[in-house]
Amino acid sequence: MTLHDRIKGALYGFALGDALGLGTEFMTREEIAGYYPDKCRRFSDIIRDAHRSQWQPGQWTNDTEFMICLCEQILDNGDFDVYEAAKYIKKTFDALSGDTSPVLRAVMNNPGWVENPILKTHETWRRQKLSEASNEAIQRGIVSGLLCSREQLGQTTRRMVLLTNDDSRCVSSTMVIAYMTHCLLHTGEPAPFDDLTAICYAADARTIPFLEATLHEDINTIGIDDEDTMMYTRKSMAAGLWPVWHCQKAEDYIYSIIDQGGDADTNAAISGAFAGLRFGFDALPDIKEEIIDKERLDILADRITDYVRKNIMR
């Protein structure tokens, strides 16, 4: 399998998981059984309620837009830059038509955020007493995992997270996703579990129980659809990782997480990226060809492949 095939698979897997995961986003497993007795497997299956009608069938949500914009910042500037990244994120945020999380709205609306994003985010989290360690930043682990060297990975991922999420649990969970992405891209194999544990101990040990939960055969032990905690960054980390240990086909990486509900678009975007990295573009479900605006993904895959060859694998 070529480097380009893994990268293209990661981007399409992310967008596919995001766009199809919208179908069960914010639902419990019981609600999913009622709305989707035959499962949610195609974009045409997605119910058209007030929330889901904000997007067309096959259209990705804000998760993919933010992932793409950070990739483009690195590619356009030759490296990750906090201040340039803030400009790209703010431009993307201002252009979004679908709903966004209260955390992002609070951060983006803080005057001076673009000029000093990490400090202003810190102020916002303290002033509003944000304490839930929500998952707005976790998809950035896919970006850093694809576009950073092993030496850059930890520090760059940390700074990416702190742009909007001032919590060490957000940092630790995103670092785990970044390291898994990096290992799947460069070795074709999952990261050693002990390495992931070490990352959590160094960044925030409170993430370890969620990491350990991914080893259980029964995915229900993670409680992905719990209405009080479904937006937690550590839940999204666990959801994205669970298929890596327990699924043998790319489609199952995505479907197993969509069937759990919760923050399904974010969770399935991560597991879908892992599916594409591990099994390649061709192994993804055939609905990948129905993704709206997939030409953007093709161009981005070419650019990332060229960047990695010139800057990471030299």
C-alpha positions, 0 to 999 in steps of 0.5 A: 500500500502506498503512502498516498493511498493511506493519506487519501484513505485517512481523508476520505475515511474522516469525511465519510465517518463525519458525513454518515455519523451525522445520521446518529449524532446526539442519539442514544442506541435506543433512539437509533434502533427506532429511527434506523431499524435497518441501520444507517449505512447510506447518506440517503438513510439519514433522517431529515430533522431540524438538525440534520437538514442543515447539511445535504446527504453526503456533506461533511460537517464542521469537523471535516472543515476544521480538519481541512483548514488546519491541514491547509495552514501547514501546507500553505505556510510550510509548518504549523504556526499558532497565529496563522492557524488562528486566522484559518480557524476563524475564517472557517468558523465565520463561513460555517452555516451549520451549528457550532459548539458553545465552546467554539462560539465563546472562544471565537467571539473573544476580542483579540483571539486571532492576535493572541489565541492561546492566551485568550482561550485560557481567559475564556475557559477561566471566565466561563468556568468551562470544565467538561473537557469537550471534544472540539479539538480532538480531530486535530490529532489526525492533522498533526499525526499526518503532517508532523515528524515524531519529534514535533508531534507532541508539542505541535499537537499540544499547541493545536489543542490549546488554540481553543481548548484549555484543558490537559484532558483535551491535550492528552486525548488528542495526543493519543489520536495523533500518535495512533495516526502517526504510527498507522501512517508510517508503519501500517500498524497500531501504536503500542498500547504502552506508548499510548498509556505513557502519553496519558501519564505525561499529559493527564493521567485522568485519560487512562481509564478511558484508554483502558476501556478501549480494550474491552470487547464490549463497546457498550462499556465505554458509554458512548451514547451517555447524554451527559458525557457524549461530548467529552474529549476522552469519550471521543478518543475511546470511541475512535480507538475501539475499532483499532483493537476489535475490527478487521474491516474498514467498514466496521471501523465506521459502522460500529461507531455510528451504531453507538450514537453520541457525538457520532460524526466526530467519533466516526470521523476519527475511526474512519481516518484510522480505517483509511490509514490501516486498510487504504482508500479502496477498502472504505465503503463505496459511499465514499464516491457519494461524498459532496466536494470530494475533489477537495479531498483529492487535492488535499491528499496529493498536497499532504503526500508531497509534503510528507515525502519532502519534509517527514520522510527525507 
